[in-house]
Amino acid sequence: MTLTLPAEIAEPYVYVDNRAIVISNGQHGVTFNRSQGRWLVEGLTIIADERRATRMLQHRLFGGFMEDGGAVVLFAGTHDDVVSVRLSASAFAALRDELGSG
C-alpha cells in the first residue's frame, strides 16, 4: 500500500521545542540539537549586544545581524549551504526568551 498526499512549501519559520531548533527559509532548513542551545544563545546575545555575530562550530555556522528597524536576519547551515530568515524585533525577543540560557 502507498499513500501520496498533496503538500505545499511552508513559509519561512523558526521552530523551537525541547529537542531541536529548526530554521527554515521555506525551501531549505537547518536543524540544531537542543544540546547546542548554549552555543546558539551566545550567538543571539552577541547579535543583541553588538548587532551582528558569526559563530562556527566544526562544520556548523550560525549568526546574524540586526537591521536598523530592529528586525534580525539569522543565518545558519554549513560552510557551503546556508539558509537565512528575517525575524521581527518581537520574534527575536521571543526566541531569546524561549532559549533562555541554553
Backbone as ProteinMPNN parsed JSONL, in Angstrom:
{"seq_chain_A": "MTLTLPAEIAEPYVYVDNRAIVISNGQHGVTFNRSQGRWLVEGLTIIADERRATRMLQHRLFGGFMEDGGAVVLFAGTHDDVVSVRLSASAFAALRDELGSG", "coords_chain_A": {"N_chain_A": [[0.84, -1.18, 0.0], [0.509, 2.242, -0.771], [0.779, 5.766, -0.195], [0.048, 8.945, -1.275], [0.109, 12.343, -0.767], [-1.161, 15.62, -1.374], [0.858, 18.543, -1.006], [2.258, 21.617, 0.267], [4.879, 24.051, -0.016], [6.209, 25.289, 2.94], [5.93, 28.496, 4.566], [8.71, 30.648, 5.511], [10.189, 29.888, 8.712], [10.984, 29.723, 12.255], [11.439, 27.197, 14.48], [11.098, 25.932, 17.722], [11.552, 23.454, 20.128], [11.671, 21.135, 22.911], [13.659, 19.471, 22.008], [14.892, 20.295, 19.616], [16.01, 22.938, 17.393], [14.828, 24.548, 14.648], [15.523, 26.176, 11.669], [14.082, 27.528, 8.928], [13.932, 28.568, 5.576], [11.794, 28.224, 4.01], [12.287, 26.837, 1.643], [14.594, 25.39, 2.257], [16.106, 23.979, 5.194], [17.651, 24.119, 8.467], [18.702, 22.178, 11.156], [19.276, 22.243, 14.608], [20.477, 20.454, 17.361], [19.006, 20.547, 20.558], [20.863, 20.429, 22.556], [22.889, 22.03, 21.722], [22.142, 24.456, 22.52], [23.275, 26.409, 24.314], [25.435, 27.406, 22.836], [24.07, 28.531, 20.67], [22.539, 30.449, 22.051], [24.564, 32.131, 22.978], [25.378, 33.227, 20.531], [23.003, 34.608, 19.798], [22.893, 36.449, 21.877], [25.172, 37.985, 21.382], [24.407, 39.101, 18.935], [22.262, 40.685, 19.836], [23.625, 42.446, 21.544], [25.845, 43.486, 20.081], [24.909, 43.844, 17.554], [25.567, 42.162, 15.469], [26.789, 38.907, 14.595], [28.837, 36.026, 14.063], [29.129, 32.661, 14.306], [31.03, 29.686, 14.518], [31.12, 26.206, 14.64], [32.795, 23.415, 14.408], [31.712, 22.059, 11.481], [29.453, 23.577, 11.38], [27.54, 26.597, 11.102], [26.387, 29.619, 12.479], [24.637, 32.632, 12.869], [24.02, 36.167, 12.53], [22.482, 39.39, 11.93], [21.455, 42.627, 13.073], [19.003, 44.696, 11.794], [18.41, 48.188, 10.95], [15.793, 48.896, 11.793], [15.348, 47.148, 13.876], [14.619, 44.556, 13.28], [15.842, 41.193, 12.822], [18.147, 39.379, 10.95], [18.736, 36.053, 10.665], [21.208, 33.579, 10.041], [22.154, 30.282, 9.094], [23.725, 27.058, 8.909], [25.889, 25.043, 6.948], [29.315, 25.349, 5.862], [29.017, 25.552, 3.106], [26.318, 25.639, 2.557], [23.849, 27.551, 3.335], [21.076, 28.894, 5.088], [18.772, 31.612, 5.444], [16.745, 33.756, 7.466], [14.384, 36.333, 8.253], [13.571, 37.874, 11.258], [11.124, 39.618, 13.114], [11.617, 42.284, 15.507], [10.216, 41.676, 17.853], [9.757, 38.916, 17.531], [12.389, 38.005, 17.565], [13.068, 38.66, 20.218], [11.271, 36.932, 21.513], [12.323, 34.449, 20.723], [14.823, 34.514, 22.002], [13.925, 34.581, 24.658], [12.645, 32.071, 24.819], [14.779, 30.284, 24.447], [16.322, 30.895, 26.625], [18.964, 30.4, 28.859], [20.144, 28.489, 27.426]], "CA_chain_A": [[0.0, 0.0, 0.0], [1.226, 3.513, -0.795], [-0.045, 6.942, 0.064], [0.598, 10.198, -1.767], [-0.752, 13.452, -0.36], [-0.721, 16.929, -1.868], [1.5, 19.356, 0.025], [2.773, 22.918, -0.156], [6.084, 24.52, 0.652], [5.869, 26.148, 4.083], [6.548, 29.82, 4.67], [9.871, 30.612, 6.414], [9.854, 29.807, 10.135], [11.919, 29.232, 13.257], [10.691, 26.308, 15.36], [11.869, 25.514, 18.888], [10.91, 22.632, 21.147], [12.644, 20.669, 23.889], [14.66, 18.623, 21.362], [15.576, 20.854, 18.455], [15.752, 24.275, 16.87], [14.8, 24.444, 13.193], [15.44, 27.445, 10.94], [13.743, 27.192, 7.544], [13.582, 29.704, 4.719], [10.68, 27.798, 3.18], [12.805, 25.855, 0.679], [15.625, 24.591, 2.914], [16.139, 24.196, 6.627], [18.788, 23.674, 9.266], [18.275, 21.729, 12.475], [20.278, 22.163, 15.66], [20.071, 19.726, 18.546], [18.828, 21.479, 21.674], [22.084, 20.414, 23.362], [23.723, 23.135, 21.248], [21.435, 25.671, 22.912], [24.151, 27.439, 24.902], [26.193, 27.984, 21.725], [23.133, 29.38, 19.943], [22.202, 31.586, 22.92], [25.704, 33.052, 22.936], [25.281, 33.95, 19.26], [21.874, 35.541, 19.87], [23.273, 37.515, 22.806], [26.108, 38.861, 20.667], [23.61, 39.868, 17.969], [21.516, 41.698, 20.585], [24.552, 43.428, 22.132], [26.77, 44.096, 19.113], [24.161, 43.972, 16.315], [25.995, 41.187, 14.466], [27.595, 37.798, 15.117], [29.027, 34.826, 13.254], [29.693, 31.607, 15.154], [31.293, 28.435, 13.807], [31.403, 25.054, 15.487], [33.13, 22.371, 13.453], [31.228, 22.408, 10.14], [28.2, 24.334, 11.526], [27.621, 28.051, 11.094], [25.196, 30.279, 12.983], [24.878, 34.043, 13.125], [23.009, 37.075, 12.043], [22.714, 40.82, 12.126], [20.268, 43.409, 13.372], [18.752, 45.786, 10.862], [18.15, 49.475, 11.6], [14.482, 48.924, 12.424], [15.286, 46.191, 14.969], [14.459, 43.185, 12.784], [17.101, 40.445, 12.842], [18.35, 38.338, 9.949], [19.533, 34.932, 11.158], [21.677, 32.632, 9.04], [22.63, 29.041, 9.701], [23.959, 25.972, 7.976], [27.265, 24.579, 6.86], [30.141, 26.306, 5.132], [28.608, 25.701, 1.71], [24.866, 25.547, 2.427], [23.351, 28.442, 4.381], [19.729, 29.448, 4.96], [18.594, 32.819, 6.252], [15.374, 34.207, 7.703], [14.271, 37.616, 8.948], [12.632, 37.886, 12.372], [10.81, 40.929, 13.67], [12.249, 42.514, 16.811], [9.469, 40.944, 18.889], [10.01, 37.491, 17.341], [13.756, 37.778, 18.044], [12.99, 38.665, 21.677], [10.6, 35.703, 21.914], [13.283, 33.357, 20.533], [15.787, 34.601, 23.103], [13.234, 34.184, 25.892], [12.39, 30.636, 24.782], [16.032, 29.54, 24.614], [16.859, 31.176, 27.958], [20.418, 30.338, 28.958], [20.622, 27.402, 26.594]], "C_chain_A": [[0.888, 1.248, 0.0], [0.232, 4.641, -0.56], [0.695, 8.167, -0.451], [-0.388, 11.303, -1.439], [-0.256, 14.747, -0.973], [-0.138, 17.742, -0.702], [1.975, 20.666, -0.583], [4.075, 23.211, 0.57], [5.665, 25.489, 1.754], [6.529, 27.515, 3.937], [7.783, 29.702, 5.569], [9.43, 30.599, 7.875], [11.084, 29.457, 10.964], [11.074, 28.444, 14.252], [11.602, 25.859, 16.494], [11.001, 24.6, 19.748], [11.998, 22.108, 22.077], [13.743, 19.791, 23.29], [15.482, 19.309, 20.287], [15.184, 22.304, 18.195], [15.87, 24.146, 15.356], [14.662, 25.845, 12.612], [15.209, 27.085, 9.481], [13.4, 28.462, 6.777], [12.424, 29.363, 3.785], [11.083, 26.754, 2.154], [13.78, 24.879, 1.336], [15.621, 24.92, 4.397], [17.402, 23.658, 7.255], [18.252, 23.304, 10.636], [19.47, 21.687, 13.412], [19.696, 21.357, 16.809], [19.989, 20.702, 19.706], [20.047, 21.487, 22.6], [23.074, 21.488, 22.919], [23.138, 24.484, 21.653], [22.318, 26.763, 23.465], [24.946, 28.154, 23.821], [25.31, 28.932, 20.92], [22.77, 30.622, 20.754], [23.331, 32.603, 22.931], [25.684, 33.873, 21.65], [24.17, 34.975, 19.271], [22.187, 36.719, 20.791], [24.227, 38.501, 22.142], [25.36, 39.699, 19.639], [22.873, 40.994, 18.687], [22.435, 42.808, 21.093], [25.358, 44.2, 21.09], [26.165, 44.271, 17.725], [24.633, 43.061, 15.19], [26.829, 40.111, 15.154], [27.711, 36.711, 14.059], [29.739, 33.815, 14.143], [29.902, 30.37, 14.29], [31.674, 27.371, 14.82], [31.558, 23.862, 14.565], [32.631, 22.793, 12.072], [29.945, 23.243, 10.182], [28.465, 25.825, 11.64], [26.308, 28.599, 11.627], [25.538, 31.739, 13.236], [23.736, 34.886, 12.624], [23.401, 38.511, 12.275], [21.383, 41.515, 12.354], [20.165, 44.555, 12.377], [18.398, 47.057, 11.636], [16.81, 49.52, 12.323], [14.32, 47.949, 13.579], [15.027, 44.763, 14.549], [15.833, 42.521, 12.742], [17.086, 39.41, 11.723], [19.241, 37.28, 10.578], [19.983, 34.098, 9.977], [22.281, 31.43, 9.745], [22.846, 28.002, 8.621], [25.357, 25.429, 8.096], [28.035, 25.584, 6.018], [29.672, 26.544, 3.697], [27.094, 25.599, 1.49], [24.217, 26.308, 3.581], [21.92, 28.87, 4.063], [19.658, 30.702, 5.821], [17.107, 33.153, 6.334], [15.434, 35.557, 8.415], [13.204, 37.486, 10.022], [12.364, 39.327, 12.781], [11.519, 41.069, 15.014], [11.538, 41.726, 17.903], [9.668, 39.434, 18.753], [11.415, 37.124, 17.816], [13.78, 37.737, 19.571], [12.33, 37.392, 22.2], [11.519, 34.487, 21.777], [14.293, 33.354, 21.659], [15.168, 34.169, 24.418], [13.039, 32.668, 25.938], [13.667, 29.833, 25.023], [16.664, 29.78, 25.977], [18.372, 31.172, 27.946], [20.997, 29.158, 28.172], [20.163, 26.082, 27.096]], "O_chain_A": [[1.902, 1.292, 0.697], [-0.98, 4.479, -0.709], [1.85, 8.393, -0.091], [-1.567, 11.222, -1.782], [0.952, 14.952, -1.082], [-0.594, 17.632, 0.436], [2.077, 20.798, -1.803], [4.331, 22.674, 1.647], [4.864, 26.396, 1.525], [7.553, 27.66, 3.27], [7.888, 28.736, 6.325], [8.428, 31.217, 8.236], [12.086, 28.964, 10.446], [10.106, 28.969, 14.802], [12.741, 25.454, 16.261], [9.857, 24.931, 20.059], [13.131, 22.59, 22.035], [14.67, 19.405, 24.001], [16.639, 18.951, 20.065], [14.183, 22.811, 18.701], [16.892, 23.69, 14.844], [13.785, 26.608, 13.017], [16.037, 26.415, 8.863], [12.668, 29.321, 7.269], [12.113, 30.129, 2.873], [10.289, 25.87, 1.831], [13.793, 23.691, 1.013], [15.189, 25.997, 4.807], [18.125, 22.855, 6.665], [17.442, 24.031, 11.211], [20.533, 21.171, 13.067], [18.542, 21.559, 17.188], [20.828, 21.597, 19.819], [20.246, 22.444, 23.348], [23.998, 21.82, 23.661], [23.587, 25.529, 21.182], [22.138, 27.933, 23.124], [25.115, 29.372, 23.877], [25.75, 30.014, 20.531], [22.7, 31.723, 20.208], [23.082, 33.808, 22.897], [25.942, 35.076, 21.674], [24.362, 36.098, 18.805], [21.792, 37.851, 20.515], [24.101, 39.712, 22.323], [25.647, 40.886, 19.486], [22.856, 42.129, 18.21], [22.062, 43.981, 21.072], [25.531, 45.414, 21.2], [26.823, 44.784, 16.82], [24.147, 43.176, 14.065], [27.488, 40.368, 16.162], [26.796, 36.504, 13.261], [30.82, 34.085, 14.666], [29.072, 30.041, 13.442], [32.455, 27.617, 15.74], [30.582, 23.359, 14.01], [33.096, 23.803, 11.543], [29.402, 23.584, 9.131], [29.475, 26.256, 12.197], [25.237, 28.106, 11.274], [26.609, 32.048, 13.76], [22.644, 34.396, 12.336], [24.497, 38.813, 12.748], [20.334, 41.062, 11.897], [21.128, 45.288, 12.152], [18.121, 47.003, 12.834], [16.714, 50.138, 13.383], [13.262, 47.918, 14.208], [15.188, 43.843, 15.351], [16.857, 43.197, 12.64], [16.124, 38.658, 11.573], [20.369, 37.569, 10.979], [19.233, 33.923, 9.017], [22.841, 31.54, 10.836], [22.233, 28.054, 7.555], [25.936, 25.361, 9.18], [27.466, 26.557, 5.522], [29.904, 27.616, 3.137], [26.644, 25.484, 0.35], [24.056, 25.768, 4.675], [21.592, 29.17, 2.915], [20.389, 30.839, 6.802], [16.329, 32.879, 5.42], [16.412, 35.876, 9.092], [12.084, 37.051, 9.754], [13.273, 40.157, 12.791], [11.968, 40.077, 15.59], [12.189, 41.168, 18.786], [9.74, 38.736, 19.765], [11.616, 36.06, 18.401], [14.437, 36.877, 20.157], [12.767, 36.833, 23.206], [11.495, 33.594, 22.624], [14.592, 32.299, 22.218], [15.803, 33.47, 25.208], [13.245, 32.049, 26.981], [13.642, 28.821, 25.722], [17.457, 28.962, 26.443], [18.997, 31.851, 27.132], [22.192, 28.873, 28.25], [20.481, 25.051, 26.504]]}, "name": "protein", "num_of_chains": 1, "seq": "MTLTLPAEIAEPYVYVDNRAIVISNGQHGVTFNRSQGRWLVEGLTIIADERRATRMLQHRLFGGFMEDGGAVVLFAGTHDDVVSVRLSASAFAALRDELGSG"}
